[in-house]
Amino acid sequence: MHTFSPSGWERLTNNTRPALVAARRECLKWLSEVPKRYQSSWDNRLKSKLDHPHLSVRLELYLHQFFKDRGWKIEIEPQLRGTTSSPDFVLSRGGYTVMVEAKTVLDSKLVTEQHARLMQLADGLGKRLGQEVLIHPLSNLPPSGLPNKDIAAKIRKQAGGSRLNEEFRVIGKHQGHEYELDVMILSHDDDSESIGSVGAIIGKVHTVTNHSRIRKAIVDKARKYGVPEVPLVIAIWPNLSFYREDDDISGALWRDKKWLLGPSKGNAVEDRDPNGVFTMLRGGSPRYPHVSAVAVYRFEYDLSPPHTGNHLLRVYHNPYASYPLDIDVFQGVPQFVLDRSTDSHKSQQYNQSS
């Protein structure tokens, strides 16, 4: 897989980076098919020199085109009743409605290095608000930092005292430089796990595994709305070092791998701790039944002509979903579901349409 820095996205040449030029051309074509009122904002994120805004909008562009090609009516970031949070997409077709959230998951080291200026801001906001705060930049950041007090006031005004996770945009101008942030205030229940910052800075440093980072990204999105009465799909792009989909997704959705040590030396048995998103709580109820499915996206550059690149998508259905996802939503891609009869942590192929 070919990697790159988004800071060079605007300076690509056909001679040096043909695979990236082809990817940029495809993204710009998709951007032209997004409703015009969103094009400027999405274009700014595409041109960002920071990984999170750049890669996240590429995921959203891919999803928008995917659903558009399949005849769905698409609402982008619609306002929902009873919450300040807006899903990335609401799809509708033939009386059927689906909510879709998109999330890019980055390496903690990369996020820390790129967004070091957010460290002080996030830590200060957490103290001012008395809650845990996740911050993603949606544009390049002002060179002189960000106004902590003003941003905290905007968050208080928009949050409205809700106990649910709330995610919203904070837009402002600091010393002549406009900025846009995606902010989430987290709430935690008794079953929540302390597994570190995911794709954001919260004023703490954690060392976590890929699957726990992916799991927390899914859980953060899952807690935004309470329990929506329509299927909810969380689409993720794990842009992670040493990523192995089968192991990392299995650990995130179903079970952590662990070793049980026996009384005699060398007697160790592999086991799984059932703490994933698609598992049951100790009392016998599902952890996140309102998450109908998780869609995992990957992009691999084709280094040989015609340099089209490969968009890889796999969909994992929640066997305990309150609102199961219709398989036609992701027509044409591999889809999987856990075998409930054996509670196996390995997924079985559910459907693959041509």
N, C-alpha and C positions, 0 to 999 in steps of 0.2 A: 504494500500500500504506500502511496506517495503522499508525503505530508508537506506542509508549507506554512509560511507565516502570512496572516492576512494583511500585514503591513505592505506586502508586495503585490497585493491583488490588482491594484490600479496600474502597476508598472510592468505587467507581463508582456513578453514579446513572443511571437510565434517561433522564433529560432531557439529560445532558451527554455520555455515552459509550455510546449504545445498542449500537454494534457490539462494544465490549469487554464490556458486560454479557452479550450473547448468547454471546460466547466463554467467559466465566467460567461461565455456566450450563451450557454444553456440557461443559467440563472437570470441573465438579463432578458432573455426571451420570456421566461416565466413571469418576471416582474412586469413586463408589458401587458400581461393578461390579468394582473391584479387590479381591482377597482382603483380608479385614479386618485381617490382621496387618501389611499394608503401608500401610493407609490413613492412619494417623497420620503416618508419616514422609513420605509423598508429599504429604499436605496441608500439612505444615510447609514443604516445599520450594515448593509452589504459592503459599504466602503470603509467601515470602521477598521482601525488598526488593532482593535482588541478582539480576542478570540470569541468571547461569549456573544456579543451582538452580531458579529459576522456569521458565525456558525449557526446560531439560533435562527436567524432569518433565512438562511439557506435551507434549514429543515422545514420551516414554515412555507417557503416557496415550493419545495418539493411536495408537501402535503396538499397545499392549495391546488397545484396542478394535477396531482393524483386524483383528488375528488372531483375536480372540474371535468377531467377527461371521462369520468364515470357518471356524469350527469347529475351530480348532487347540487342542490341550491346551497350556497355557502354564505353564512354570516360571519364576518370577521370581528372578533372582540365585542360581541353584543352585550349590552347591559342587562343583567338579570335582576329580577325582583328579590329583595331581601338580602342583598350582598353588594359590596363595592367591587368584588372580583368579577372579572370578565374572562370567559374561556377564550382560547385562541380561535376556535371555530365552533359553530353550531351548524350541523348538516341536516338537511331535510329533503325527503323524496317520498312521494306517494303516501304521505301521512306518517312516515317514520322519521324520528328525530334522534340525533346522536351528538353528544358533546365531545370535543377533541381538545386535549391539552398537549402542547409540545414542549420538550425539555432537552437541552443539550447538556451532557454531563462531561466535565473536563477534569483533567488531573489536578489534584490539589496544589501541587508545586507550581504548575503553570498559572493557575488562577492567582495564587499568592504573589508570584513574581509580577504578573501583569497588573494586578489590581491592588498593589500595596497601599496606594493612597486611600483605599476604602477601609483599610484596617482600623484606622483611628476613628473614622466616621461611624462605622458599624458598632464599634465598641462604645463610643459616646452615645449613639442613639439607643443602644440597648440599656444603658444606665439611665438615660432620660426617660425612656418609655417603660422601663421595668419589664421588658419582654425581649425575647430573642428575635433578632432581625437578620434577614438575608437580603443582600443587595446585589443586583446585576446592573452594570452599565449598559444602556441601550444606545449610547453614542460615545464618542471620544470624550474623555474627561478634561475639565479645565486644568491648565498647568499649575495653578496655584491652590489646588485643593477645592473642597466643597464646604458650603456654609452649614455646619452641623445644626445650629439652632433653628435656622429657617426650615431645613428639611424635616426636623423633628416636629415642628409646628404643622407642616403640611400633612405629615403622617397622622398626627392626632386628629386633624380635621377630617381626613378621609376615612380613618379606621372606624369611627363611630362607636367605639366601645364594644365591638363584637368579640365574642370569645372564640369564634372560629378562626382558622387561618385566613388572613386577608392578604391579597396581592393586588397591587395597583401601581400606576405610573406616577412618578414625581418628576415634573418638568419645571425647569427654572433657568435663571441666568445669573452667572457669578463673574463679576469683574469683566463684563462684556462677552463672556463665553457661555453659550447655551449648553445645557446638559439635560439628559433624560435618563432616569433610573427606573428599574423594575424593583419594587420593594415588597417583601413578604414578611409579615409579622406572624410568628409561629405560636401555636398553642400546643400543649402536650397533654396526652392522656396517660393513664396509669400503665398502658402497654407500650408507651413510646420507648425507643431505645436511644441511648446516647452513642451515636456512631459518627459524629463529626460533621463538619461543614461540607456541603456538596455544591460544587459549582458556584460558590459564593464565599464571602468573607464574613465571619460573625465575631471577629475579635478573639478567636481562639485558634490554636494550631492542633491538628489531629492527624494521626496516621491511621488510615483506614484502607480496607481492601476494596477492589473494584466492585465486588457484588454488594458490599454494604453501602458504598457510595451510590450505586445505581438504585438500591432499595430505598435509600433516604430521598433521592430525587423523586421517585414515584410516590412515596408517602407524603412528601411536602405538597405535591400537586393534588393528591387524593383528599387532603384535609381542607382544601380551599372552600368547598361549597356545602359542607355537611353531607346530606344524602340527596343528590339530584334524582328526580323521578324519570330519568331517561338513561340509556346506556352512556357510560363515560369511558372513553379511550384515552390512555396516556401514551403518547408517542415519544420515544427517547432516542437520542443519538449519542451513544457512549463513545466519545472521542478520547479514548484512554490508552495509555501505554500498556503493552503486554495484555491486551484485551483478548479474552477467549470467550466467545458468545455462549457456548454450551455450559461451561462452568460458571461464568459470571451471571448469566441470566437465571440459570437454575438456582444459584445461591440467593439471588435477589428475590425471586418469585416464590421459591419453595423452601429450601432448607440449606442452612449453613453446613459445610462439611466439618466434622470434628472427629477426634480419635478417642476411644474409650480404652483406658489402660487397665489391664487385668492385674491380679496379684503377683504373677510371675513375670520375670524380666522378658521383654520382647513380645509379650502377649498383648497386642493392640488390635482393636477392631474399629474399622471405619463406621461412623454413624452420621446421622443428619439431625441437626437441631431444627425442628419445624417452626421457624420464626419468620418465614418469608411473607410477602404480600398476599399470596394466594394460599393461606393456611388458616387453621382454626385456632381460636383462643382456648385457654385452659377450660373455660366454662362450656365449650362446645359450639360457640357461635363463630362465624367467619370474621376474619380481621377487617377486611375491606370489601364487603360484598357489593358496594356501589362502584367499584372499579371493574368494569366489564371485561376489559382486555388491555394488554400492554403491547404496543407495536414497537419493534426494535428496528431502527434504521441504521444502515451503514453505507458509506460511499467509498468506492475504490477507483482510483484513477487508472485508466487504460493507457499505459505508456507506449503502446504501439499504435500506429495509424489505424482507424481515424480518430483515436483519442476521445472516444465518446464517454468513457467512464461507466461504472456499473452502480446502479442504485439498488441496494439490497434491503428488502423489507420482509420481516417475519412477524406474525401476529400470534400472541399467546393469550388464549381465552381463560378467564377466571371460572373454574368449575363451580364456584360458590356464588356467582354473580346474581344479585337481585334482579337485574335487568340484563339478561344475556345479549350479547352482540350478534346481530345477524351476520352470517358469514359473507353475504353479498357486499357488505360495506367495504371489505378489502378483497374484492374479486380479483383473482389472478395472482395472488401471492400465497406462499405457504402459511398455513394456520395450524396451531397446535392447541391441545387441551390436556390437562392432567387426567390420568386414569383414576377416577374417584373410587373404583372398586378395589384397587390395591393401594391407593394413596401413594403411588410411586412418585419419587421426585423427578423421574424422567418423563418428559412430555411425549405424547404420542401424536403423530400427524393427524390433524383433524380434517383438513380439506385443502386441496390445491386446485384452483380453477385455472383453466387455460385461457 
